[in-house]
Amino acid sequence: MDAACYNTNKVASQESGHKTYRSITKTCAPTESTTSFAVRITSGGNAGNTIRLDDPGNAQAAAAMKSGAFKADKDGDVHISLSGKLLGETLKDVSVQAEPK
């Protein structure tokens, strides 16, 4: 997701018990001009959390969006694999890859 858009909309999502989360992912879908990314974790110990990428991770994700390596699925979601060190709400030392379809 576009992190700036997500930050603007997350309070409403939290106040409604995250019932509007799906709406936020659509509203804040990343584009080729996105430079700061937020990612919803869907598996592992941090599943359900939304994190931000550090500056190098944002640069990797932005380059992948611009090159077409990251593409939305039929629902408009972009699925990626991440690795790095989670510090607070930010993933540091990020490696970002498109998930195989």
Order of alpha helices (4+ residues) and beta strands (2+ residues): alpha-alpha-beta-beta-alpha-beta-beta
